[in-house]
Amino acid sequence: MISLNALNLSINGTKILKDVSFNIDQGQIFGLVGESGSGKSMTALAMMQLLPEGSEARGRIFVDGDDVLSLSETEICALRGNEIGMIFQEPM
């Protein structure tokens, strides 16, 4: 299960996301839609802890009970690709 609770994100002091909250249950298909620049990619990047330098994320992000924002780099790397993944907007 994935749960976002009151996720706020700023990059170099510029507010990007404000109070984003949703839950995704196991097996549920979830689509995040919005206009260009609305924060869809930043929400996904926050969930994966792949934010650009100068980012500050606040709130709670849980993946299978683990609080993503409090995990070490080693711990989040163990989750990426095993428990959570993403398809990037601009594949290389």
C-alpha positions in Angstrom: 0.0 0.0 0.0 1.1 3.5 -0.7 -0.1 6.5 1.3 0.7 10.2 1.0 -0.5 12.4 3.8 -0.2 16.2 3.5 2.9 16.1 1.2 4.4 19.5 0.7 7.4 20.1 -1.5 9.5 23.2 -2.1 12.6 23.5 -4.3 15.0 26.3 -3.4 12.2 27.9 -1.4 9.6 27.8 -4.3 6.5 25.9 -3.2 5.8 23.1 -5.7 3.3 20.8 -3.9 0.8 21.7 -1.2 -1.0 19.2 1.0 -1.1 16.3 -1.5 -2.9 13.2 0.0 -4.0 9.9 -1.4 -3.9 6.2 -0.8 -3.2 3.3 -3.3 -4.2 -0.1 -2.1 -2.4 -3.3 -3.2 -3.6 -4.3 -6.7 -5.4 -1.0 -7.2 -4.8 0.9 -10.5 -4.2 4.6 -9.9 -3.9 7.4 -12.3 -2.5 10.9 -11.4 -3.7 13.4 -14.0 -3.3 17.2 -14.3 -2.2 20.0 -16.4 1.4 20.5 -17.4 3.3 21.8 -14.4 0.7 20.7 -11.9 3.2 18.6 -9.9 2.5 15.0 -11.2 6.1 14.2 -11.8 7.3 15.9 -8.6 4.8 13.8 -6.6 6.2 10.6 -8.2 9.8 11.7 -7.7 9.1 12.5 -4.0 7.6 9.0 -3.6 10.9 7.6 -5.0 13.1 10.0 -3.1 14.6 11.2 -6.4 14.1 14.9 -5.9 16.6 17.5 -7.2 19.1 19.2 -5.0 17.6 22.0 -2.9 14.3 20.1 -2.4 12.5 19.9 0.9 9.7 17.4 1.3 7.4 17.5 4.3 4.5 15.3 5.2 4.3 11.5 5.2 4.9 9.0 2.4 4.4 5.4 3.4 5.2 2.4 1.1 4.1 -0.9 2.7 4.4 0.7 6.1 7.8 2.3 5.6 8.0 6.1 6.1 9.9 6.9 2.9 11.0 10.4 4.0 12.8 8.9 7.0 14.6 6.1 5.2 18.4 6.1 4.6 19.6 6.0 1.0 20.5 2.3 1.4 16.9 1.6 2.6 15.2 3.6 -0.1 17.4 1.9 -2.8 16.1 -1.5 -1.5 12.5 -0.3 -2.1 13.1 1.1 -5.6 12.5 -1.5 -8.2 11.3 -4.1 -5.7 8.4 -2.5 -3.9 7.9 0.7 -5.9 8.8 1.8 -9.4 8.0 4.4 -12.0 8.1 4.9 -15.7 9.8 8.2 -16.4 8.2 10.8 -18.6 11.4 11.2 -20.7 13.0 7.7 -21.1 16.6 7.6 -22.2 
